Amino acid sequence: MAVLADNVVIVAYPLRNGAQALMPRAIVPRACVRLDGTAKIAYASRTAARSGCPKHETAYRCGFCAQWHRATKHKRLAPCDAVPVAWVRRRAA
């Protein structure tokens, strides 16, 4: 009997005659796949990821594949992390 990798599961697909076909399918984390289903480009180092595209210089290390991916969006600052601002009213002169 063949041993499957940890990221492979067996999926049963229904056939037209009522039978089922068992097919292996690799599970890829959402962090390593774009929304259209294609795999993200993985870089070995942060500098390689940043130099890959001059427009998107933000890179992050993936927690699943331990490779570097380019980030197209920046994390927004949470309201609780913002610097407090004191509002000062100006008097009319």
N, C-alpha and C positions, 0 to 999 in steps of 0.2 A: 504494500500500500504506500502511495506517495504521501509525503509530508508537505503540507502547505505552509507558506510563510504566515507570519502573525497578522499581516495586513490583508489577507485574502479570505473571502467568505464564499460559500457556495449559495447561489441564488437559483431558485426554481422558476423557470419561465414556462408559461402554458403554451402548448402547441394547438393547432387547429383541430386535431383529432381527439383532443381531450387529455392527451398524455402531457407529461412535464419533462422538460430538459433541464438537467442540472449543469450550470455553468459557473466556473470560478470568476470572481470579480474582485479587483483590488480596491481597497478602501483608501481613499486619499483624503487627508484632512482639508477642511475648507480653507485653511490658511495658505495652502500650497496650490490652490486652483483659483483661477479668475472666475468671474460670474458667467462668462460664456462657456466655461467647461475646459478651457485649455490650461495647461500647467503653467505656473509662473516661472520666470527665469530665475534660476538659483545661482548665486555667486559664491565663490569660496571665501572672499574677504569683503570687508566693508568698503574699502577703497575701490575695489572692482565694481561693486554695486553702484557707488556714487558716480563713478566715471562712465558708467554705461549709458547714462542719459543726462545731459547737462540741465535739462528742465527740472527733473525730479531728483534732487540730490539727497533726499531723506531715504535712509535705508534702515531696515530693522532685521534682527536675527530671529528666524522662525523657531518657535518652541517645539515644532514637530519634526522638522528635517534638519535642524541645526545649521541651515544655510542662510545666506543673506538674500533678502528680497528688497526690491525698490518699493517705496511707499509713494503713492501719488497724492495722498491727502495727509495733511498735518493734523495731529490731535489738537482739538480745541481746548482752551483753558477752562477748567471747571469753575463755576462761580465761587465755590468755597476756596479755591486756590488763588483767586484774584487778589491783588493788592487793595486794601481798603482805601477808599477815596473820601476825603472830607469835602462836602459841598459848602461853598462859601457864597453867601448872598452879597451882591454888590449894591450899595446904596446909590440912589440917583443923586447926581451932583447938583 
